Amino acid sequence: MGTVEKNNRQKRYPPVLENVSGKVPFRFPFVSRSFVPSAFTVMNMVSGYASIVMAGEGSFMLAGWLIFLAAFFDTIDGFVARMTNGASEFGVELDSLSDLVSFGAAPAFLVYKFGLSSLGMPLGLILSSLLMVGSGLRLARFNISLIGYHKQSFSGLPTPAQAMTIASFVLWMQSEPLLTGRPLHEVLAWLTVVLAGLMVSTVNYDALPKPTLESFRRHPLQMTGYVIAIFCVLVFQAKAFFVAMLLYILLGIIRSLTMLVRQWQV
C-alpha cells in the first residue's frame, strides 16, 4: 500500500470536511447531513445514561426498558443515515461511544445493582465489569474492521444483543420472580461471564435481515421465525424476548461449531 493511501486512511482530528474549492477547509458546519442520524445516536447515549441513573435509584424495570429504548435509537440512526446519505466518520465514532455507554456501562451497572453487588467486593464489581470491558473490546475490534465491511454477519456477539439479553432477564425476574436469593445471583454471574466471553469470541452471528419482501423471498424460514418470535414477545413480553435472545445466541454457537468441525474434516 502506498504512502498516500495510508495517509488518506489516517484519522484527522478535529474532523475536516472535504472542500473541493481549494479554499481553507471548514470545520463542523452549522447543519450537515450527519446531523439527523447523530441526533438519534445522542438519544441512544442519553437512554443508556438514564438507565444507569434508574438502576442506581433501584428502578430496575425502568432501567431495563431504557436499554431497549437505546437499542431502538441505535437501529434508527443507522436507518436514517442510509436514507439521508448522512454516514460520516464522526457518526461512526459517536455511535461506538454511545454503544459503550448504553450496551456496556448500562447493563454492567444494572447487573451489579440487581444482584451481583450481593457477592461482595471485589467479586461483584469484577464480574459486572466484564460486560463493559467485553463491550469495549468488541466495539474496538468492529471499528478497525470497518474498511470494506458488509453488514451481513458479526464476529462475536453484538453488544446490543448482549445488553438486551441482560435487560430482558432482569425484566423477567422483576415481573415474575422465578429465581431469588443465591440462585438468582449465581445465574446472573454465569450469564454475565458467558455473554462477556461471547462478545470477544469469534463466534459468527447473522445480522438481522430487513423486513422486506426480498428478505422473505430469500430467507423464508428465517424471516418466519423472526415473525413468530416478535409475536411471542408481544404476548409474553420479557421472558419471551429472553428466550428468543438465548436461541439467537445458541444458533450462532452451533453454527460456528459446525463450521469448525467441517474445517477439521477437510
Buried (B, 14 or more C-beta within 10 A) or exposed (E): EEEEEEEEEEEEEEEEEEEEEEEEEEEEEEEBBBBBBBBBBBBBBBBBBBBBBBBEEEBBBBBBBBBBBBBBBBBBBBEBBEEEEBBBEBBBBBBBBBBBBBBBBBBBBBBBBBBBBBBEEEEBBEBBBBBBBBBBBBBEBBEEEEEEEEEEEBBBBBBBBBBBBBBBBBBBBBEEEEBEEEEBBEBBBEBBBBBBBBBBBEBBBBEBBEEEEEBBEEBEEBBEBBEEBBEBBEEBBBBBBBBBBBEBBEBBBEBBEEEEEEEEEE
